[in-house]
């Protein structure tokens, strides 16, 4: 298994794919593990999300084109996060209370 570097996810959103365009909405992304300054706006200092609807990718805007600290999330990867969260939620509901 290989690990890739992705921006952190602090808010889970939705994914809609109509076959031509992938709309990824409501997701909140934070800095990647390296935390380098390439994602911060040079003047304002804020982060900006970069969405590629045609390619179904969501990442952070990079202000230093030579930096390759992280890569965008794909719609498939984000969909897997949603599936995992649904699985965990269903396990929590299905658990029987402990005998007391």
PEGICOR-V57814 format. One record per residue. PSI is psi in degrees with one decimal (none if undefined). BURIAL is I if it has 24 or more other C-alpha atoms within 12 Angstrom, else O. D_LAST is the distance of its C-alpha to the last C-alpha in whole Angstrom. Layout:
# PEGICOR-V57814
psi burial d_last
PSI BURIAL D_LAST
PSI BURIAL D_LAST
This chain:
# PEGICOR-V57814
psi burial d_last
134.0 O 42
148.0 O 44
137.4 O 43
159.8 O 45
121.6 O 45
156.7 I 44
150.9 I 43
152.7 I 40
120.6 I 38
-6.2 O 36
129.1 O 36
136.9 O 36
-140.8 O 38
163.3 O 39
131.4 I 42
125.1 O 45
115.9 O 47
11.3 O 50
-26.6 O 52
-39.6 O 54
140.0 O 52
120.8 I 49
119.3 I 48
113.3 I 45
152.7 I 44
0.9 O 41
140.7 I 40
124.1 I 41
142.0 I 42
-171.8 I 42
153.8 I 44
174.3 I 44
-33.1 O 43
-24.4 O 47
27.3 O 47
165.4 O 51
-1.9 I 53
-21.8 I 54
-9.8 I 52
134.3 O 53
133.3 O 55
-29.4 O 58
-52.2 O 59
-26.1 O 56
1.7 O 53
164.7 O 51
150.3 I 49
138.4 O 50
137.9 I 49
117.2 I 51
131.5 I 50
94.8 O 52
-37.5 O 52
-38.7 O 54
-8.1 O 53
49.4 I 49
147.6 I 48
124.6 I 47
-159.9 I 48
143.2 I 49
137.7 I 53
127.3 I 55
-5.1 I 57
100.0 O 59
-15.3 O 60
-12.2 O 60
135.4 O 56
44.2 O 54
-28.8 I 51
170.1 I 48
157.5 I 49
154.9 I 48
142.9 I 44
160.1 I 45
-36.1 I 44
-40.7 O 43
-42.1 O 41
-37.1 I 39
-36.6 I 38
-37.2 O 36
-45.1 O 35
-41.8 O 34
-43.3 O 33
-42.0 O 30
-39.9 O 29
-39.9 O 28
-46.2 O 27
-43.0 O 24
-40.4 O 24
-32.5 O 23
-39.4 O 21
-38.2 O 18
-35.9 O 19
-15.2 O 18
136.5 O 15
150.1 O 12
149.2 O 9
145.3 O 6
136.5 O 4
none O 0
